[in-house]
Amino acid sequence: RATGTHPGGLVPCGATGSCHGGQRCCRARGGSWGCCPFAQGSCCSDGRHCCPGGSRCTGGGWGCSPQRWDLL
């Protein structure tokens, strides 16, 4: 969850992790955290990839596709 920035431009991820400002925290497999370079991005279910805002993960994280609200 990107909840804002803290001193030093860091975004907190859980109790111990952090990402740089402008990034989003994504839960990785095994309970650790990863950083998505897109602040409004979406985390993929594989725990390793993410997509820019307005798109969604496809193929379990192997690609991104434009998100169309009329298809949800």
Buried (B, 14 or more C-beta within 10 A) or exposed (E): EBEEBEEEEBBBBEEEBBBEBBBBBBBBEEEEBBBBEBBEBBBBEBBEBBBBEBBBBEEEBEEBEEBEEEEE
